[in-house]
Amino acid sequence: MLRRPFLAAAGALLLPATVGAQPPPGTGGPLRLGVDRSLVESGLAPGLQRAFSADTGIAVKLEPGPALAVLEAVTQGEVDAALMNAPEAEGRIAQQNLVHDRRLIARGEFVLVGPAQRSRGRVAPPGHDGAEALGRIRDLAASAPDAAVFLSAGQGSGVHVAEQALWRAARIEPLAPWYVTAEPSRSFIAQVRERRAYALVERGAWAALGGAPLAIVVEGDPALTEMVHAMRSFRVSHPAGRIFMGWISGGRGRAVVAARQGYRAPAA
């Protein structure tokens, strides 16, 4: 049992080995894969989990949680490997040699969503400057407190890390009552839609679960590029860890990534 309750409470998702594929000898029990929750909501992590198990016969147990807490679990050996979208934090533990084989396996982006803006009766096209959009949201909230709510993913998720960097770039300190943190126990995308809020979200998760009454307000901002890495823990050495890293960064893993809406596979 992991010491961090957020991982246990999230509900580990275990995919049993597929009957048609036999695991190589000595690969041990399920590979524990820590993942940021947004990568579960988007379907990327479950898609990779299913394909890897189907190809190899090796079971993978997803351990969802906020990125920063999952990375701490990696450093403590509480998970065998991780799928993450918080590159700066990942880089820090990689420099300390607390992870092995850190590899880029997917590119995506974070997008700003909110109430659909209309121009001449049509939904206005998205802008491309996230920091500028945050300034407009702040000004809207200041002029009419009930006119805008910004919902933050919070808890050190990959989305939250990217959002905080964007606020810093905009030189804005978000404040209550218009700045609110989401409930950690519920789907972030569902809460954004329920509250009709502005929010920074992971594009893959929005493609899977987002939609009306909201629309994408900002996309294509280079500052909001998402990089998803896979890595192995230094503290533990699961026998199937190397197999997983070779598969996810190889042709089969890239094909699974490329087939998932909202992501691009890195070049071979």
C-alpha positions as CSV (number, residue, x, y, z in Angstrom):
1,M,0.0,0.0,0.0
2,L,1.4,3.4,-1.0
3,R,1.9,5.8,1.9
4,R,0.4,8.7,0.0
5,P,-3.4,8.5,0.5
6,F,-4.0,10.4,-2.8
7,L,-2.7,7.5,-4.8
8,A,-4.6,4.9,-2.9
9,A,-7.8,6.9,-2.8
10,A,-7.6,7.6,-6.5
11,G,-8.2,3.9,-7.1
12,A,-5.4,1.9,-8.8
13,L,-6.4,0.7,-12.2
14,L,-5.1,-2.8,-12.8
15,L,-5.2,-4.4,-16.2
16,P,-4.6,-8.1,-16.0
17,A,-2.3,-9.8,-18.4
18,T,-4.0,-10.7,-21.7
19,V,-4.6,-14.3,-22.4
20,G,-3.1,-14.2,-25.9
21,A,0.2,-12.8,-24.8
22,Q,2.5,-14.6,-22.3
23,P,4.7,-12.5,-20.0
24,P,8.4,-13.2,-20.3
25,P,9.8,-15.3,-17.5
26,G,10.9,-13.4,-14.4
27,T,8.9,-10.3,-15.0
28,G,7.3,-10.4,-11.5
29,G,4.0,-8.9,-10.5
30,P,2.2,-5.9,-12.0
31,L,4.3,-2.9,-13.0
32,R,3.2,0.0,-10.8
33,L,2.9,3.1,-13.1
34,G,2.4,6.5,-11.4
35,V,0.5,8.9,-13.7
36,D,-0.8,12.4,-13.5
37,R,-4.6,12.3,-13.3
38,S,-5.0,14.4,-16.5
39,L,-3.3,11.6,-18.5
40,V,-5.9,9.2,-17.2
41,E,-8.8,11.6,-18.0
42,S,-7.4,12.0,-21.5
43,G,-7.3,8.2,-22.1
44,L,-3.5,8.3,-22.9
45,A,-2.4,6.3,-19.9
46,P,-5.1,3.7,-20.1
47,G,-4.5,3.3,-23.8
48,L,-0.8,2.7,-23.3
49,Q,-1.6,0.4,-20.4
50,R,-4.0,-1.8,-22.5
51,A,-1.7,-1.9,-25.6
52,F,1.4,-2.8,-23.6
53,S,-0.3,-5.6,-21.7
54,A,-1.8,-6.9,-24.9
55,D,1.6,-7.0,-26.6
56,T,3.6,-8.4,-23.7
57,G,1.3,-10.1,-21.3
58,I,2.7,-8.0,-18.5
59,A,0.1,-6.4,-16.2
60,V,0.3,-2.7,-15.5
61,K,-1.3,-1.1,-12.4
62,L,-2.0,2.6,-12.9
63,E,-1.5,4.8,-9.8
64,P,-3.1,8.1,-10.5
65,G,-2.4,11.3,-8.6
66,P,-1.1,14.9,-8.9
67,A,2.2,15.1,-10.8
68,L,4.4,16.5,-8.0
69,A,3.2,13.9,-5.5
70,V,3.6,11.1,-8.0
71,L,7.2,12.2,-8.6
72,E,7.8,12.1,-4.9
73,A,6.4,8.5,-4.9
74,V,8.9,7.7,-7.7
75,T,11.8,9.0,-5.7
76,Q,10.7,6.8,-2.7
77,G,10.3,3.7,-4.8
78,E,6.5,3.5,-4.1
79,V,5.9,3.2,-7.9
80,D,8.1,1.4,-10.4
81,A,7.8,3.9,-13.2
82,A,5.9,7.1,-14.1
83,L,4.2,8.9,-16.9
84,M,4.5,12.6,-16.2
85,N,3.8,16.1,-17.7
86,A,5.7,18.4,-15.4
87,P,9.2,18.6,-17.1
88,E,10.8,21.1,-14.8
89,A,10.1,19.0,-11.7
90,E,11.1,15.8,-13.5
91,G,14.3,17.4,-14.5
92,R,15.2,18.2,-10.9
93,I,14.9,14.6,-9.8
94,A,16.6,13.4,-12.9
95,Q,19.6,15.6,-12.1
96,Q,19.7,13.9,-8.7
97,N,19.8,10.5,-10.4
98,L,16.5,9.5,-8.7
99,V,15.0,8.2,-12.0
100,H,16.4,6.2,-14.9
101,D,15.6,6.2,-18.6
102,R,13.6,9.4,-18.7
103,R,12.3,9.6,-22.3
104,L,9.9,11.9,-24.2
105,I,7.0,9.8,-25.3
106,A,4.4,12.4,-26.3
107,R,3.8,16.0,-27.1
108,G,0.6,17.9,-26.4
109,E,-0.5,21.2,-25.1
110,F,-2.4,22.9,-22.4
111,V,-5.3,25.1,-23.5
112,L,-7.4,27.8,-21.8
113,V,-11.1,27.1,-21.9
114,G,-14.1,29.2,-20.8
115,P,-17.5,30.6,-21.7
116,A,-17.7,30.7,-25.5
117,Q,-17.1,34.3,-26.8
118,R,-19.2,35.2,-29.8
119,S,-18.6,37.6,-32.7
120,R,-21.4,38.3,-35.2
121,G,-23.4,35.4,-33.8
122,R,-20.5,32.9,-34.2
123,V,-18.1,31.5,-31.6
124,A,-15.0,33.6,-31.8
125,P,-11.8,31.8,-32.8
126,P,-9.3,31.0,-30.1
127,G,-6.5,33.4,-29.3
128,H,-2.9,32.4,-29.0
129,D,-1.6,34.4,-26.0
130,G,-2.3,32.8,-22.7
131,A,-0.9,35.5,-20.5
132,E,-2.9,38.2,-22.3
133,A,-6.1,36.2,-21.8
134,L,-5.4,35.9,-18.1
135,G,-5.2,39.6,-17.9
136,R,-8.6,40.0,-19.6
137,I,-10.1,37.4,-17.2
138,R,-8.7,39.3,-14.2
139,D,-10.1,42.6,-15.5
140,L,-13.5,41.0,-16.1
141,A,-13.7,39.6,-12.6
142,A,-12.6,42.9,-11.1
143,S,-15.3,44.8,-13.0
144,A,-18.1,42.3,-12.2
145,P,-17.3,39.8,-9.5
146,D,-19.9,37.4,-10.6
147,A,-19.0,37.5,-14.3
148,A,-16.0,35.2,-14.2
149,V,-14.7,32.3,-12.2
150,F,-11.2,30.7,-12.8
151,L,-11.0,27.1,-11.6
152,S,-7.6,25.8,-10.8
153,A,-6.7,22.1,-10.9
154,G,-4.5,22.7,-7.8
155,Q,-2.6,20.1,-5.8
156,G,0.6,20.2,-7.9
157,S,-0.9,18.4,-10.9
158,G,0.8,18.9,-14.3
159,V,-2.0,21.2,-15.3
160,H,-1.5,23.2,-12.1
161,V,2.2,23.6,-12.6
162,A,1.7,24.9,-16.1
163,E,-1.1,27.2,-14.9
164,Q,1.1,28.7,-12.2
165,A,3.9,29.4,-14.7
166,L,1.4,31.2,-16.9
167,W,0.2,33.4,-14.0
168,R,3.8,34.3,-13.3
169,A,4.4,35.2,-17.0
170,A,1.3,37.4,-16.9
171,R,2.6,39.0,-13.6
172,I,-0.8,38.5,-12.0
173,E,-1.6,37.1,-8.6
174,P,-4.9,35.3,-8.9
175,L,-7.2,35.9,-5.9
176,A,-10.5,34.8,-4.4
177,P,-13.4,35.1,-4.8
178,W,-13.0,34.6,-8.6
179,Y,-10.0,32.2,-8.3
180,V,-11.2,28.8,-6.9
181,T,-9.4,25.5,-6.5
182,A,-11.2,22.3,-7.8
183,E,-12.2,19.4,-5.5
184,P,-9.4,16.9,-5.7
185,S,-11.7,13.8,-5.5
186,R,-13.7,14.6,-8.7
187,S,-13.0,14.9,-12.4
188,F,-11.4,18.3,-13.0
189,I,-12.9,18.6,-16.5
190,A,-16.4,17.8,-15.2
191,Q,-16.1,20.5,-12.5
192,V,-14.9,23.1,-15.1
193,R,-18.0,22.4,-17.2
194,E,-20.4,22.4,-14.3
195,R,-19.2,25.8,-13.1
196,R,-18.9,27.2,-16.6
197,A,-15.5,28.4,-15.5
198,Y,-12.3,29.6,-17.1
199,A,-9.6,27.0,-16.6
200,L,-6.3,25.8,-18.0
201,V,-6.8,22.2,-19.1
202,E,-4.8,19.4,-20.8
203,R,-5.9,19.3,-24.4
204,G,-6.1,15.5,-24.5
205,A,-8.4,15.5,-21.5
206,W,-10.5,18.3,-23.0
207,A,-10.8,16.3,-26.2
208,A,-12.0,13.3,-24.3
209,L,-14.4,15.0,-21.8
210,G,-14.8,18.7,-22.6
211,G,-17.3,20.6,-24.7
212,A,-20.4,22.8,-24.4
213,P,-21.2,25.1,-22.7
214,L,-17.5,26.0,-22.9
215,A,-15.0,26.5,-25.7
216,I,-11.3,26.8,-26.2
217,V,-10.3,30.4,-25.6
218,V,-6.5,30.1,-26.1
219,E,-4.6,27.4,-28.0
220,G,-1.2,27.2,-29.7
221,D,0.7,29.3,-27.2
222,P,4.3,28.1,-27.2
223,A,4.5,28.6,-23.5
224,L,1.7,26.0,-23.0
225,T,3.4,23.2,-24.9
226,E,3.1,19.9,-23.0
227,M,5.8,17.3,-22.9
228,V,5.0,13.8,-21.5
229,H,7.9,11.7,-20.3
230,A,8.2,8.1,-19.1
231,M,10.8,7.2,-16.5
232,R,11.8,4.4,-14.1
233,S,12.4,4.8,-10.4
234,F,16.0,4.6,-9.1
235,R,14.8,3.1,-5.8
236,V,13.3,-0.1,-7.2
237,S,14.0,-2.2,-10.2
238,H,10.9,-4.1,-11.5
239,P,12.0,-6.8,-13.9
240,A,9.6,-5.5,-16.5
241,G,10.7,-1.9,-16.2
242,R,13.2,-2.0,-19.1
243,I,10.7,-3.9,-21.3
244,F,8.1,-1.1,-20.6
245,M,10.6,1.7,-21.4
246,G,11.7,0.0,-24.6
247,W,8.1,-0.6,-25.7
248,I,6.7,2.9,-24.9
249,S,9.5,4.7,-26.7
250,G,9.5,2.3,-29.7
251,G,7.3,2.1,-32.7
252,R,4.4,0.4,-31.0
253,G,4.3,3.0,-28.2
254,R,4.6,5.9,-30.7
255,A,1.7,4.4,-32.7
256,V,-0.6,4.3,-29.7
257,V,0.3,7.9,-28.8
258,A,-0.3,9.1,-32.4
259,A,-3.7,7.5,-32.4
260,R,-4.9,9.4,-29.3
261,Q,-6.5,12.8,-30.0
262,G,-4.6,15.7,-28.5
263,Y,-1.1,14.2,-28.7
264,R,1.8,13.8,-31.2
265,A,4.4,11.1,-31.0
266,P,8.1,12.2,-31.0
267,A,10.2,11.4,-34.0
268,A,11.9,8.0,-33.9
